[in-house]
Each structure stands twice: as structure tokens, then as C-alpha cells.
Amino acid sequence: MNQQMNEAVRVAVQIQTDRLHDSHQRENDEFLRTIDDNMKRIIKEQSVNAQLEAEVLTRSSHLSRTSYAIAADLSEMELKKILIEKMEGNKSIQRS
């Protein structure tokens, strides 16, 4: 009878141990899925941020070049205007 009691206790302990193990394994699996999902989301966000940063830098660079080109064109036009005014002034002096 003592042998049967010991066996019954051993079986009960083993069943409880298996249940706890299964429960912890499910929790661990869920935790790992959550970590995996979070890592995927973070990597995706970093990729999107890098693409946006590259686009902003490209546009900013383009705008800077465009602004520089506009400023250069304006300077050239102002110089031409000054040159024309000087030439017209010289013509007036020569006529006098």
C-alpha cells in the first residue's frame, strides 16, 4: 500500500510538473512572438525613417542647388543691367 501511495504521489507530481512546464513554455513562446513582432516593427520603422531622411536630403540638396542657380541668374542679370546702363551712359557722353 505504501508503494502505491508513493507511486500515486510521484504520478501526481509529474502531472503537475508537466502542466507547469507546458504553461511556462506557452508564456515563453508568446513572449518570443511579441519580441519578434516588436523587432520587425522597429526594423521597418528604421527603414522608413532612413528612406525619408534620404528623400529629405535629396530634396534639400536640390533646393539648395536651385536657390544657388536662381541667385547666380539674378546676379548675372544685375551685372548685365549695370553693363547696359554704363554702355548707355557712355553713348550719351560720346554724343555730347
C-alpha positions in Angstrom: 0.0 0.0 0.0 2.9 2.4 0.8 4.3 1.6 -2.6 1.0 2.5 -4.3 0.8 5.8 -2.3 4.4 6.7 -3.3 3.6 5.9 -7.0 0.4 7.9 -6.9 2.3 10.9 -5.4 5.0 10.6 -8.0 2.5 10.5 -10.8 0.6 13.5 -9.4 3.8 15.5 -9.0 4.8 14.5 -12.6 1.4 15.6 -14.0 1.7 19.0 -12.1 5.3 19.4 -13.3 4.2 18.7 -16.9 1.4 21.2 -16.6 3.7 23.9 -15.2 6.2 23.2 -17.9 3.6 23.5 -20.7 2.2 26.7 -19.2 5.7 28.3 -19.0 6.5 27.1 -22.5 3.3 28.8 -23.8 4.3 32.0 -22.0 7.8 31.8 -23.3 6.5 31.3 -26.9 4.2 34.2 -26.6 7.0 36.4 -25.2 9.2 35.4 -28.1 6.5 36.2 -30.6 6.0 39.6 -29.0 9.7 40.3 -29.2 9.8 39.2 -32.8 6.9 41.4 -33.8 8.4 44.4 -32.0 11.8 43.8 -33.7 10.1 43.6 -37.1 8.2 46.8 -36.4 11.4 48.6 -35.2 13.3 47.5 -38.3 10.5 48.6 -40.6 10.3 52.0 -38.9 14.1 52.4 -39.2 14.0 51.6 -42.8 11.1 54.0 -43.5 13.0 56.7 -41.5 16.2 56.1 -43.5 14.2 56.4 -46.7 12.5 59.6 -45.6 15.8 61.1 -44.4 17.4 60.3 -47.8 14.4 61.9 -49.6 14.6 65.0 -47.4 18.3 65.3 -48.0 17.8 64.9 -51.8 15.1 67.5 -51.9 17.1 69.8 -49.6 20.2 69.4 -51.8 18.1 70.1 -54.9 16.5 73.1 -53.4 20.0 74.4 -52.4 21.2 74.0 -55.9 18.1 75.6 -57.3 18.4 78.5 -54.9 22.1 78.9 -55.9 21.2 78.8 -59.6 18.5 81.4 -59.1 20.9 83.6 -57.2 23.5 83.2 -59.9 21.0 84.1 -62.6 19.9 87.2 -60.7 23.5 88.3 -60.2 24.2 87.8 -63.9 21.0 89.8 -64.8 22.0 92.6 -62.4 25.5 92.7 -63.9 24.1 92.8 -67.4 21.8 95.6 -66.4 24.7 97.6 -64.9 26.8 97.0 -68.1 23.9 98.2 -70.3 23.4 101.3 -68.1 27.2 102.0 -68.4 27.2 101.5 -72.1 24.1 103.8 -72.5 25.9 106.3 -70.2 29.0 106.1 -72.4 26.9 106.7 -75.6 25.3 109.8 -74.0 28.8 111.1 -73.1 30.1 110.4 -76.7 27.1 112.3 -78.2 27.8 115.3 -76.1 
